[in-house]
Amino acid sequence: MNNEREERTLRAMDVESHKLLTEQEHEILTYGSVVPSFGHASSRFLLRERILGSMHFWSANTSSRRSRQPVHEKEMVRYLWRDGSIRKMTLVAYASGDLGFPTAVDFELFLGLESLLLDRIKESRTLDPVIRFQGHEVLERAGKEKGGREYQELNRCLMRLAGLMIGVGSGKTRKSGEIPMKSPRSSFMRILRNITLPGTTTDKGLLLDGYEIHLDDWYCESLLAGNCFVVDHHLLQHMKGHITKVLHQLLSHLFYLGSGTAMQSYSELAEGFELTRYTAISQVRQQLGPAHEELMARKFLSSWDLVPVKGSKPREYMLMWEAGPAWREAEQQLEERRAHYGVGDDRPAMRTLEDTSDPMVLIADSQIENRSTEETAASAAKLLDLILEFSGRRKDPHIWVKTWQRAINSVPHMMIWRRYHEVKERVARGEKINPGSYLYDLVKRDAAKLNVSWAVSAVDRGGSEPKSEG
């Protein structure tokens, strides 16, 4: 009887204490395991080092991948700012042994490791490339349980990252075994130079009871410089699908570059994620639809589209995305997070600032290229459709279409996307403006700054900046 009474009392206390949980604490505890709060109310927003964050070598790790031989090398497209616009650079990633490339699970663990590194910076104001830590320090920050399986996953994650090499200025291995070099300064980059796992005997005969990793210098320098963007860790933890998680990683970087707008070819995404490449649009939608639906439901995306690229063989598609409020909320935390960890200098982070210390750009600047003609055409068609819909009915629709076609062909698309979002925000705030005309005036002035002839003469005649009505 006493035991039953004690059990009822404990259950009642559990119910009452559950009621007292704040909404934030409830969110932390309901993810299957306790996620540490790191002692800061907004610590769900984590910094990600930007150079590494721009390299999308993480595998989607789908069930079909387990039934075939692991991929040992793959091309990946890295997007970056160069010459005032978003450009792309094709790199080759090489995996080590039969472990293959780092997976979506590894990505979650790496976020825990990166969070640990930032905490070390906060404590000491510096970052030694040689880091010693206990496994639970990473697992807790990654929101993982501390069982045997999780420690094995951490071991595999570190071994995959230690074996990973990024070929800068090189191509995929030919059948003859030769690696073609595309740049006279070709090189291979690493993230981890070396790892030592617990239980390993050191040179002095001592048994190591924790982990020891040796980070590459470029990564330490970039992290200390605050060269970062922000991810919502809680959002990532609650995602179910592996494709969803690696897509979230990809878009977090692309949205950072494009201020909430991004695009990439389906073929690039399929190779990077190690997915089967389909040609029928119905199959592509079936393959990627669930991940996009999950990101839409979690408000990380507000819209996405799959646009056929005309004249492409084999058939190609462009994926186009627009960020949702969850991403925009995370993006607003960048300066606060940099200040919290004490990284970077007093100047605000600038996404358009070209990073002259980027080791990849220094090695293979000649490999940086524009989008293909087909990709540009698909982007232009999508952009025109959105603007025409946004503008509403016009008295002169044919002239309006030609006017925007000229603008879209003259101004980098990302500049127009940014203006488009700016005007959408003004409309959402209730400003009395003609959205189509206001957007065109902004784009026209951007074109004039680029010395586009038709825009320079139009601005000279028009004079002042566009104004709100009323």
C-alpha positions, 0 to 999 in steps of 0.5 A: 500500500505504501509503495502504491501511495508513493507511486501515485504521489510521484506521478502526481508530482510529474504531472504538476511539474510538467504543467510548470514547464515553460514552452521553451523547456517543453520543446527542449525535453520533448525531443526524445532526449534532453537538449542542453540550453547552453545557459543562453535563451537564444542558444538554439541559434548556432553559428556555422563556419561559412567556408565549410558551410558552403561545401555540400559533401554531406550524403543524404544517407537514404536506405538505397545507399546502404545497398550499394558500394559507397561513393568514394569521390563526387563533384560538388558545386560551391556558391560564393560571392565574386566580382559583385555577384553569386558565382559557382566553383566546381570542386571534387570531394574524396572520401576515405576507405569504405566509410564513404562520405559524412552523412546527415547523422554526421552533420548533426554531430559536427554541429555539436563539435562546432558548438563545443569549439565556439564555447572554447573560443568564448572561454579563452578568446582563441582556438588551439588547432589541437582540441581534446574533449570527452565524447559526451561534450559533443553528444550533449550539444548535438542533442544525442543520447550518450549510449554505445551506439551514439559513441560509435556514430561519433567515432565514424563521424570523426573518421569520415571527416579525417579521411575527407579531402577536397580537391581544389583545382582538380577533376574526378579521377579518370578510368586510368586512375589519373586525376586531371588538374585544372589549375596550376596551383591545384591542392587538396584541403582537409578539415581534420588533419588527424584524430585520436580515439579514446583507448588509443595508446600515445607515443609515451605509452599512455592510454588516452581516455578522450578524443583528440583532433587536429583542426586545419589552420584555415578552419580555425582562422575562419571561425575566429574571424566570425566568418559564419552564418546562423542555423536554428539547431532546434529546427534541425533536431526535429526534422525527420528525413535525411534528405530534409536535413542535408537540404536544410544545410544546403539552403542555410548557406544559399539563403545566406548568400541570396538574402532568402532566395536560392536556386540550384540545378537538380543534377548538382543536388542529386550528385552532391546528396548521392541520390538517383538522378531521374529525368521524369518530373513526376519522379523528381517531385516524388523523390524531393517532395517529402523533404520540401513539404517538411521544410514548408511545414516547419516554415523554413521554406515559404515556397519552392519550384521545379522548373524544366530547363529547355533544350537540356540533354539529359533532361535538367531542372532548376530548383528554386526556393524562397526562405520562410519566417523560420530562416529569417528569424535565425538570420537576424541573430547573426550579430548577437551570436558573433558577439556572444562567442566573441568571434570577429571584430567590431564590424558587422558581418557582410555577406557581399564582402569577398573573402580574400583569405578563402583558401579555395579561391586563392588556389583556383580562382580561374575555376570560378564560373557563371551559371550556364545559359540554360540555368540563366534562362530558367531563372529569368523565366521564373523571375519574370513570372513572379514579378508579373504576378506581383505587379498585378494587372497593367494597362500596358501588359505587353510593354510591361513584359518587354520592360522587365525582360530588358531589366532581367537580362541586364541586372544580376538576378540575385539583385532583383530577388533582393529588391523583390523581397524588400518591396514585399516587406514594404507591402506587408507593413501596409505601405501604400505603394504600387508594388510593380512600379516601385520594384522597377524603380529600385531595379532601374537604379541598381542597373544605373549603378552598374552603368547599364546604358538604358538605366543611366539615361532613365535615372538621369531623366527621373532623378529622385528615389522612388517614393511611397504613395500618400 
